[in-house]
């Protein structure tokens, strides 16, 4: 299952949840694990890019 990042508007806590893609599109109720607020929004973190160098070794950037 993919991880989704959220941030709480009340306490500014950043957290992630694992959920099926179909659940995210529905009315999934997400609460901040720190303060219990439901005033949260989905945030988007950077993604890791993996590439191979000339020797075939994988490198993350």
C-alpha angles and dihedrals in degrees: 000000000000122000119235123201122221137179127208116231092205104051099010091234114161117214142157134224132194114230140151114263089242091057093055091056092052128065095289109176110221122187129187109255090212103054104004095240119149091205094104134133133202113256128195120226125196118276127233117244119206121200137168123235124216092276091056095250116141119239129189122214 
